[in-house]
C-alpha cells in the first residue's frame, strides 16, 4: 500500500498515511491544490494538484476532457500573480529521509527509549544556564526601575514609599520574575513541535504524554510547578527518574508525562540511542567540576574565617 506524506498549514510534514486518508483530507478541504505532498518513488515534493489523480477518481466529464485534449482534469490554474511552489533548493521540504522531517508527526507503537536521570540532569544544566542568563538581565532592569522609584521617594523624604518600593522590588525581582520566566520557558518549549527545551534538544530527548503525544501549554505549566514539588526533600522527586520503570520523576507521575529519546514515537524508532551521549557526558563533567570548585571555595573561605578568628 502506497504511503503518502503532506505538509500542514504550519509547513510541517505529516504522515505516513494511506491513499484513502489522502482522499478524506481532500474531501475535508485540508489538502489544497498547492499543498506539497510526497510518496515513495517521487524525486521531490509536488503540489497536490499534480498527483491527486493517483488517489481521487476522475469524473466522467473530466476523463473525457483528458482523453480529448490531454489536459490533467485535476490541474487548477493559479490566480494571476499567485506564487507557485518551487522545486529544488528553494523548497523547504525534503524527502522523508531527512532527519528534520522525520521528527514531525506521531507514530504509535515501536520500542521506546526512556531518558534516565543523567540525561535529564545534563539537559537541566543547559536550561538552567540559558534561562538563568535571561532572568538575570530582566531582574536587573526591573529592580533598577524600582530603585529609581525609591530614589525619587528619598528625594521627597517619604520613608514609607522608600520601604514599600524596596520590598516590592525585592519580591518582584527575586521571586516573581524567575518563577514566571521559567514557567513560560519550560511550558512553551515542551508544548512546541520539538516537545523539548533547548537543553533537551541538545541532549536528544523530549517530553510527551502517556501516549507519546505532544503536551499542551497548560499541562506544561502544571508540570513546571509539579517539578518544584520534586525538588523538595533533597530532590528525591528528581532522583526517582533513575529507579522507576519508565524513568519517571515525581512530577512526571503527577502530570502523566514521559521523557523519551527524540526518535521515540516517530517513524524511525530504531534511531533511538540508549547511551548517555557525548554532549551529555561533556555537560555532566563540566557541571561536576563547577560543583567541586564551588565546594572547594566554600571550604577555603571557611578555613580562612576560622584562622582569622584564632
Protein Blocks (a to p, Z undefined) as FASTA:
>chain_A
ZZdddddfkopaeddddfklmmmmmmnopacfklccddehiabdcdfklmmmmmmccdfk
lmmmmmmnopafkbccddehiacddehjllcbdcfkbmklmmgocdeejjdddddfklmm
mmmmmmmmmmmmmmmmmmmmmmmmmmmmmmmmmmnopaklmmmmmmmmmmmmmmmmmmmm
mmmmmmmmmmmmnopafklmmnopacddfkopacdfklmmmmmmmmmmmmgghilmmmmm
mmmmnopafklmmnopadddfkgoiablmlpcfbgbjmlmmmmmmmmmmmmmmmmmmmmm
mmmmmmmmZZ
